[in-house]
Amino acid sequence: MAHAQLRLATLAGVSLIAAQSAFAGGFDRGAGNIELLFDPARVATEAGVTYVNPQRELKDVQRAISSTDAAADQLIGVGVPPVAANSVRRPALFSDAIDVDGDFTVPRLGVKFNFFEPVDCLASYTQPYGADAYYGKNNAYSISAVEFQLDSDEAALTCSYKFDVGKGSLRAIGGVSYNKIDAFFSRQTLLDFGNDGVGKFDLSDEAWSYRVGAAYEIPEIALRASLLYTGKVDLDLEGTVDTTDFGPRLAPAGLLAARPIVTGIFDVDAETEIPQALEFRLQSGVAENTIAFGSVRWQDWSQLQSIQINGVISPTSGAVNPDVSFDAYYEDGWTITAGVGRKFTDAFSGLASITWDKGTSTFQGFQSDTYSVALGGSYSPNKNVELRLGGSIGVLTGGRSDFTLDSDPANYVSYTYDADIVAAGSASIRVKF
């Protein structure tokens, strides 16, 4: 019974949790998964992929122009008098609805070695963080963003040292990860003034992080409790902003003499982080051929508020613009999962789970709470090969987003969103030696 329970425990830890947590808050796509480290085989390899298809529509999208923009109108000759500082002058653009396309895949590869009895090591690769959103051109949102992408690559080595404690064994866990982050976004900064050129921001950095934790296991009852802390990734992003798509001249309605636009490719930089995270997982046999499992994950996304982008040149004046920023205004993220798994035959196992993910958006953004359910199965044609399939469907709750006058004026946009659907699927193969 112990071996059957352990195989169920592995399935519970990997397949469905990966499918469900891939649409977590912030930029999280299921980071820090080290379940392969616990496989009892001397050598175990795994390859898998998760596909996520969220459906999100922004409605009643409105953009307001601040006094900064009013002063710019006056400067370029539109003839609108400036207004009091930090006040909203008028709605500039309105769009009934904008579909945010953002489906994505998350690959994962892992090789686990048992070097000698108490020491196991896991070499892994995944893309743990990311974002994909396309808002389109010439609408009320496109001054904030036409497109936003965040891509990550993580190569990690995680090892554990196991020693006997009571009826089971305790593992001390530690590891390091190498992270590469690439960020891209574009926006139509001058759309209000009749120029629909797109400015493109490209920034990247590479940095190290670490993870430490512990786990306690009693194989006879398929019990495992683990706690894993992942340190933050400090990022000093560097890159360029390309405004050569602007212009060549600014000619809004009512302007007698068009003004030239300052364009070019300029160096920019920004400082931010992928914040620290803590995850607790628990699983245990509760009846013959049946286990229960659950997890709680916290990530410190409240560290991402307004991220200043330095070095951007104003296309209307040629001076350095101090107000350009990426405004996240996140709060901490929580993901809670619970489920059961059961072995039906020597070859087939299945499980079901439910997940609640607390949205990280506050007054701004559309990352609302998500509720999802998942089903999955495992097929083992022999003791060395295991195939897994998992899928989930969930509801992204509705809400409203408003701007703050303390942020980049390009982000002065508000909208609503109703409940939407997110679906995910996960497939993997594990080969043991």
N, C-alpha and C positions, 0 to 999 in steps of 0.2 A: 504493500500500500504506500509506503514512503516514496518510492520512485514515481509512482503515478501522481501522487500529490505534488511532488517537486516539479514535475513537468507542467502540471496545471498552474502552479505558482509562477513559473517562468512565463507562461502564456499570459496570465493576468497582468504581470508586470510590464510586458512589452507591447503586445499588439494593440489592445484597445485603448490603453491609456495614451499611447502615441496618437491614435486616431482622434481622441477627444481633445487632448490638450494642445493640438496644433493650431487652434484658433483662440489662444489665451490672450490676456490683456497685454498692453504695451506692445513690444515687438516679439514676444515670446512665441516660439513655435515648437515647444517641447524640449527645452534644453536640459542637460544634466542627466540623461537616461543612462544608467550604468548597470541595468539588470543582467546583461550578459556576463558580467563579472561573477555572478553567483551560480552560473551553470556548473553542475558537478563534473562534467567531462574534463579530461585533461586539456584538450584543445577544442574550442568551439568557435565557429565563424558564423556571421550573420550578415545578410544584405536585405534591405527593405526600403520601402518608399511609402509615404503618406501623401494623399491628394486631398486638398481642402477646397471647397467651392462655396464661399459665403455670398449671399445675395443681400446687397445693401443699397437702398435708394434714399437719397436726400431730397426732401420736399420743401417747397416755399423758401428757396434759397434767396436771401436778400443781402445785398452789399450796401454798407453805408460809408459815406465819405466824411473824413474828419477834417478839422481845421487845417491840418498839414496839407491835405489835398486841395482844400479851398485856396490856400496861399499859393500852391503850385498853379492852380487855375489862373489866379491873378497874374502870376509871374509870366506865364506863357501867353497871356492876352485874351483869355476867354471872357474876362470882364465880370466875373462873379466876385462880389466883395468878400474879403476874409471874414471869418466869424470868430467867436470867442474860443480861446484855447481849450482843447479837450472836449469839444462839443461835436455833436453829429449834425451835419448840415442837411443831407438829403439822401434818400435811397438812390443809388447810382445804377444798379442792375438788379434784375429779378429773373429767376428761372423757376418754373413750376416743379421740375423734378430732374435729378441727375443720378444716373446709375453709376455706382462705383464698382468697376470690374476689378476683382482682386483674387482670382483663384491661383493656387500655387501648389508646388510639390516640395516635400522635405525628404531627401535621401538620407540613409544612414548605413554605415558599414562598421563592422567590428570584428576583432580577432582577440580571443581570450586564451591565455596560456597559464597552465599551472606549472610553474618552474620547478618547485619542489613542494612538499606537502603543505606547509602553512602559507605559501605565497602564491597569489593569483594576480595577473596583470591583464588589463584590457586596453588595447589600442583601438581608437575609434575615430570616425569622421562623420560629421553631420553639418547641417546648416540651421543652427538653433534659433537664430533671430532673423526677422525679415518683415518687410511690408511691401505690398503691391497695390497701388490704387491709381486709377486713371479717371480723371474728372471731366476731361474734354476741354475743347477750346471755345472761346467766345461765349462764355456763360458767366453767371454771377460768381461762380467759385474759382474760375480760372485765373483771377488776379492773385489769389492765395496759392493755387497749385493747378497746373494742368495734369501733371503726373508726379507721383512720389514712389520711389523704390528704395528699399534697404536690403542689401544682400550680405550674408555672412557665411564664412567658412570656419569650421573649428576642427582642428586635429588635437586629440587629447590622449594622454596616457594616465590611467588610473590603476592603482595597485592596492591590494589588501593583505594584511597579515592576520592569520586566524589562529586562535588558541582556545583551548577548552575552558569552559566556565559552566559549572553545574551540569545540567542535562544536555546542554547544547554547546555552541561555540560563539565566541565574540570575534568580530573582525574590526580592525582599525583600518580606515580607508584614507587614502591621500592621492592627489594627482595634480597634474598641470595641464593647461590647454593653451594652444596657440590660436589666436583669433584674427581673422582678416575681415574688415568691415568696409563696404562700399555703399555710399549714399548718393542718390541722384534725385533732384526734383527740378521741375521747370514751372514757370508761371508767366502770365501776360501782364507784366507790371504796368504798362502804359495803355491798357485796353480802354480805360475811362477817357483817354485823350485821343481815341481814334486810331491808335497804332496797335496792331494785333501781333507784333513780333513776340517771340518766346525767348526768355532768358533761361539758360540752362546751368544748373549748379552740379558739379561733380566733386565729391570729397571722399577721402579714404584714409585708413590707418590700419596698422597691425600692432597687436598688443598681446601680452600674456596674462593669464589668470590662474587660479588654483582652486582646488576643492578638497575638503576634509570632511570626514564623517565616521560613523560607526554603524555596525549591524550586529544583531543577535539572531541566531538560527537554532531551531530544534528540528532536524530533518524528519524525525519520526511522525511528527504531526504537521509537517509543512509550515511551521511557524517561522516567520522572518519579520523583524522590525528593523528599520533602517532610518538613519537621519543623515542628510547630506547638506553641507553648506558650500555654496559656490561664491567665491569672491567676485567683486566688481571688476569690470574691464575698463580701465581709464583710457579714453580716446582723445588724442590730439589730431583731429581731422584736418587734412590739408588738401587743397585742390584748386579748382578754377571756377569762375562764373563767365559764361560766354553770352554776350549780349549782341553779337554781330547780326542776329536775326532782326533786331530792332531797326526802325528807320527806313530810309536815311533821314527823314525829317518828320517833325511833329506838327500835324495840321488838324487839330480838332475843329468842330463846327464853329463858325464865327470868328476864326482867327484870320487876320488880314495878312500877316506875314509869317509863314511857317518857320519854326526854329529848328536848327540842326540838333540831332540826338548824339550824345556821347556813347560810342559803342566800342567794343573790343573784348579781349580775353584777359581777365584780371585774376591775380592770385587771391584766394580767400582761405580762411581757416576758422575752426570752431572747436571748442572744448566741451566734451560731454562724457557720458559713461553708459555702459550696460550695467545696471545695478546688481548688487548682491542678491542672493536668493537662498532660501532654506526650504527643504522638502522632507517630510516624514511619510514613510510608507509602512503599512502593516498588512500582513496576510497570515492566515492560519486555516488548517483543516477544521471543519465544523461537523463533518459527518463522513462516512466512508465515501471516497471518491468525490468529495465536495469541499471546496474552500470558499472563504470569504476574504475580500481584500479591500483596501482603501488607501487613499493618499491625501495629504494636505500640502499645498505648495504656496509659499509667500515670496513675492519679489518686490523690491524696494523701488517701484516705478515712480514714486513721488519725488525722486531725485531729478526727474526730467520735467522741468517747468518751461521757461523760455530760454532757448539755446541761441546765443548771439552768434551771428555769422559776420566775421570781421573782414574788411577790405573791399566791400562792394562799392562800386562807383555809381553815383546817381546819374542816370541817363539824361536828366534835364539840366544839371548844373556842372557835372564833372567832378564834384567833390565827393569825398568818402561819405557814404551813407551810414550813420550809426544805428539806424532803426531796423535793419534787416535781421530777422530771427526766424527760427522754427519754433512755433509755440505749441507745446504738447500739453502742459498743465495737467499731467497725470497724477493720480493717487495710487497708493499701493495696490498690487494685484494679489488676489487669492483664488486658488483653484482647488476644489474639493471633489474627490471621486470615491464612489463606493460600488461594490459589485460582488457577484458570486460566479464561481466556475465549477464545472462538473465534467468528470470523465465518463463517457458513455460506453466506449469499448476500448480495447487496447490501442486502437488506431485513432479514434476520434474523441475530441474534447470540445467543449463550448463554454461560453461565458456571456454574461450580460452586466452592464454597469450604467450608472447615471453620474452626471457631472454638473456641478455649478461653478461657473467662472465669474468672478466679480469684475465688472467693467472698470477700466482704469480712467475713463474720461470723467471730467468734473463738469464745469459749466461750458466746456468747449470740447468738440470732438464727438465721435459716434461709436466709441468702444463701450457699449452698454453691457449689462449682465447677460450671460448666455446660459441656457439650460439645455442639456443634451442627453440622449440615451444611445447606447452602443450595444452591438451584438458581434460575436466573432466565433471563429472555430479554428481548430488545429487538427492536421492530419499527419500521422507519422507512419509511412509505409514500412519503416524499419527503425531500429534503435539509433541510427546515425543521422537520420534526416527528418526534419519537421517543417511542414508548410503551414503558414498562418494567413488567414484573411479576417479583417475586421472592418466594420463600418459604423458610422454614427450619423445621427440627424439631430439638429438642435434648433432652438429659437433664439434669435438675437432680439432682445427687448427694445422697445421704442424709447424716444426721448427728444430732447431739444438741445441745441448748441447756440450759445451767444458769445459775442466777442468781448474783449476788454480793451479799453482805450489806453492801457499801459503797454500793449503789445505792438508789434510791427503793424503799421496802418494797412499794409497789404492783406492782413488777416482779419479785417473788420467785416466779418461775414456771419450770418446767422441762418439756421435752418432747423427743420424738424425731421424726424424719421420714425416710421412705424415699425412694428415687429417684423422681422425678416427671418429667412431660413438659412441655415448653414449645414452643409453635408460634407462628410469626410469618409475616406476609405483608406485602409492600410493593408499592405501585403508584404510578407517577408518569408525568407527561407533560412533555416539554421542547419548547419552541417557540423557534426561532432566527430572527433577522432579519439 
